[in-house]
Each structure stands twice: as C-alpha cells, then as structure tokens.
C-alpha cells in the first residue's frame, strides 16, 4: 500500500499555512478519499466541502499540486508512491476555512440573470426553437458549478507574485473603463514597462499622463487603431518602443506616498491662502513638513 504526504492548507480569512499528513492510499482511491482519511485519523477539524463524490456536484474543487482539479476525480495512481502532493483551496474566492471557500457571490449574480421569456407561440400553438439556439444553451447546461474556470481566469485570480510577469509579457495593456476613480491597473502596467491604451477619462489621464495612449469610451474603431499602431511600433521601431516604455516607468515613479503627501500639503496650503485672502479674520494654519525642512 503506497504512502503519500499531503500538504494541506490549514487556515482562514486572515491567513494560514500548509501542514504535512502522511496517508496510506489503497487501490482506486482519489484525493478526496485521502482527505477523508486525514479527517478520520489525524485532523478531525479539517474543513472540506464535498457532496456527490462522482464529479457531478462540483463541490470539491481544489488546487492539487497547483492545478485546478476536482478532488473526487483526481486518482492517486496519477502520482508516484511517496510523492508529496499539495492540496489548497481555489484562490479566486475568499477562504472560509481550510479547503472551503465562499462562492456565494456566483449565486448572487445568477439571481440577477433575467429569466427566459419565450416569444409568442406559432400559429399552430406550438413553441419552436432553432437547433443552433439549443446548441448554444446546451453547453451551459453541462456546467456543474465547480468554478474551476474562474480559478484559472487571469482577470480575477489574484496572483500578486506573478503580476509583474503578466504585465511584462504583454505587448500592451488595454484598460477600456467607462467609470474610474483611480486607474491602478494603468499604473501597474506602466511600472512594468508595458505601454497602455486607456479610456479618455480624467482619472486615467491623471495617472497615465503623457505616457499612455487614450481612446474615447465606446469608440471601438479608435481602440483597434490605437492598439494596432502600438503593435506596429513594437515590431518596426525598437528605439521608439524603448522610449515609450521608459516614459511609462518614469511616470509610474511619480506615484509614491511621500510625493503624494507633499502634493496634498501644497493643495491645502493653496486653499488656505485663498480663504485667508477672502477673509482677513481667518486664523492662519501652519503645516509641519519635517521632511521638506530636512529635519
């Protein structure tokens, strides 16, 4: 009977760590069987969500050795005897405890989907659908709501340690936001030397400055042309491309906490000066700016 070491994540919303468990595996067992054996013999407080154990309910989603899998469908004979196998919760959802994550937001969004409204029946009183419409819907009927597709989605998965590599590997970063308070993705891309095409909004212009390219919101043709122009420059004009990337990193360096604090102090000074000019009885306020005075 082969023995495996399972490195299982133990923790909650505030953090956690991996713990090692030595477990025997019998023929035909899957990872979920070993997790149950750990619960029965070593860690009865280990939290794990499961239901059918047949690959139908999607409840036992996890990252097994860094890959998104269903624990009930991952056979132990895929691994070498004695191998160490990591078992972690899917990373795109908040952790409740151990291997259990909070996927409730998906059901909140599902309730917001409008129900199907059938067209009036045909003249003979029957409802008919085209086969192509049936085929389009059939793929979604197969979904078992394991949410592993979301676990691997680079848009919502929070790989902070890999984020610089994602940006640097991109030819450009497109940020077609309609409403924005602060363009943090624009700043992240520029800091990694990745040229940016962003919506022409004041908040994004404040962040991107002259280092980014801006397009009107909703103007698809303008966006296509802007991205294509960047790609042509990258392909045909290496010097211009290097200058563009250097301008982006220089723009990103302007955004740091000391500089932000100094700019905010200047804004308050200007406002107070205006107030004092209008109201001679206004009491002057003094700001202590130790860093600027070299203290």
N, C-alpha and C positions, 0 to 999 in steps of 0.2 A: 504494500500500500504506500504510494508516494506521499511525501510530506512537503507542504508548501509553507512559505512565510507570507502572510498577507499584511501589508502595511495599510492599515485602515485609518481614515481620517476620523479623529475624535475632537469634537469642539462644538461651538455655537456661533451666534451672530458676532461676537466680539473677537473671535479667533479660535485657534486650535492647533493641533499637531497630529502627526501620524504615529500610530503605535503598532508594534510588531506582534503578530499572533502566529504561532506555529500550529498548523492544522493538517490532519490527515485527510486525504481525498480518496474516496472509493471510485471504482469504475463507473463512468456515466454521470458523475457529479458535475454540477455547474458552479459558478462563483457564488450564486445565491445560496447554494447548499452549504458552502463553507462559511458564509456569513452567519447562517442559521446555527451552524455547529459552534461558531465562536460565541454566539448569544447563549447557547445551551451549556457551554462548558467553561468559558473564560470571562465573558463580558456580558452579563445579562442586561446591563443598561445600555447596550449598543442600540442606537436608533436606526431603523432601516424600514423603508416603505416598500411593500410588495402586496400582491393580491393573487393573481392567477397562476403564476409560475409556468406560463405557457406562451409567453411572447404576445399576448393579446391585450393586456390592460395598460402596458406602458409605465407601470408604477415604479419599477426597479431600475430606472435609468441611473447610470453612474459613469465615471471615468475610470476605466480599468487599464492600468499601465498607460495612462494618458490618452486613451482612445475612448470615444463615446460608445457605450455598449449597454445592452440590457443584461443585468446580472444573471437573469434566468436563462438567457440564450448564449452565454459565454461558457463553453465547455472547458473543463480543466485539462483535457488532453491537448488543448492548444498550447499549453505551456510545458516546459521541461521540468521533470521532477526535481524538487529542491529549489526551484526558482522563486525569487521574491517578486510579489505582484502587488502593486499599489491599487487601492480602491478608494476613490474620492467622490464627493458629491459633484453634480453638474454645476459648472461655475457661473452660468448666466442668471442664476436665481439666488435670492437671499437664503442663507443657511438657517434652518430652524434648529437642527441638532444632528451631529454626526453626518450620516448619509442622506438625511431628509432635508429637502429644500422647499421653499414656499413658492409654488407655481400658481397660486390663486389668481394672479393678475391675468393670466391667459383666459380664465373663465370670466373674469370681469369684462374683458374685451369681447369674448364670444357672445355675451349677452347684449352687446351693443350692435351686433350684426343684424340688420333688418331681416325679418322673415321673408321667405319666398312668397311672392304674390303672383298667383297664376293669372295668365291672360284669360279673357272670356272663352268659354268652350266653342268648338267649331259648330257649324250649322247642325250637325247630327247629334250635338250634345256631348261629344267626347273631347277630352283634353289630349293633345298630341304634342310631343317634343321631338326635335330633330336628334338623330343619333349623335351628332357631333356635340350637342349640348349635354347629352347624357354622359358621353365620354369625358367631357371637361369636369363634370362634377364627381365622377366615379373615383378619381384619384384622391380627392379629399375624403371620400367615404372610407378609404383604406387607412386613414390616419388613426393610430392607437393612442395619440396624445402622450407619447413618451418625451417629447420636446427635445430630443437629441439634435434635431435640425437647428434649434435655437442655440444649443450648447456649442455648436461649431461655427455659428454665424459671427464673422469678424466684426460686424457692425455693433452687436450688442454684447459680445463677450469682452470682459474687462481684463485683457492681458497687459497689465501695466508694464511688466518687464519686457514684453515683446513689442510694445507700441512704437518705439523709435525705429525698429527694423521694418515694421509695416509701412511707416511713412517714407523711410529712405528707399524702400523698394518700389515705391510708386513713381510713375512718370510725372504725375501732378495730382493734387488733391482738389476735388470739386466740392464746394460747400453751397448747395442751392437752397439756402434757408429763406423762408418767407418772413419770419419774425425772429428777431435775435436781440438778446440783451448784452451778450458778450461772446465773441467768437473764439472760444478756447480751442476748438479743433484747428482753426486757421493759424493760431499762434503756435500750436504744437507742430503743425506741418512746416511752417517757416523755420522754426527752431531746428528741425531735422534737415533743412536744406531742400525741402520739397516745394516747388512752385505751386501757387494756389490760384484757383479760379473761384471767386465767391460772388454771392449776390450783392448787388449795389445797394447796400443798406448803411446808414451812418455808423452803426455799431461795428460793422465789419470793416468799414474804411478806417475807423479809429484804430483797430487792431492791425490791419494789414498795411496801412499807409500806402506808400508808393511801391511796395514790394509785391503786391498782389494784383491780379487782373480781376476786373469787376464786370458783371453782366446784369442787365435788367432782370428782375424777377419775372419768371414765366416766358421769357424770350428764348425759346428752345434753339432757334437758328443761331442766335448770338452766342449761346453757350457752346454749341457744336463748333462754330468757327473759332472761338477763343481757345478751346482745348486742342483743336487741330493745329492751330498756329503754334501753341506751345510744343506740341509733339514734333512739328517740323523744325522748330528751333533746336530742340534737343538732338534731332537726327543730323542736322546740317550745319549748325553753327555752335561748335563746342565752346568757344570763348564767350559768346553771349549767354550761353546756358550757365557757365560758371559764374558770370557776373550776376545773373538773376538769382542763383542760389545763394551767393554771398550777400546780396542785398536782403534776402529773406532772413538769414541768420542774424544779420545786423539789426534788422527791425525787431526780431524777437528778443534780442538782448536788452532792448529799451524797457521791457516789461519785467520789472523786479520790484520787490517790496520796498526797498529804500527809495528808489526813484518814484514809485507811486506815492509814498508818504510825503516826499518833498513836493510833488506836483499838487497834491491835495492841500498841503500847507499854503502854497502860493495862491491857490484858488480862494481859500478862506481869507488870506491877507487882502486880496483884491476886493472881496465882498465887504470886508470890514472897513476898508478905505472908502468905498463908495458910501457906506452907511454914515461914516463919520463926516464925509463931505456934505451930505444932505442934512445931517442933524448934529449941530455943534455941541449939543448936550450929551451925545452918546459917549459912553465911557470906553476909552480905548482898551483893547485886549492885547496882551503880549504873549507870543508863542515862544516856547523854549525849543530851540533847534540845536541841540548839543552837537550833533554830527557835523552840521554845516560850520559851526564855530570851532571845530577841531577839538572839542572837549573830550 
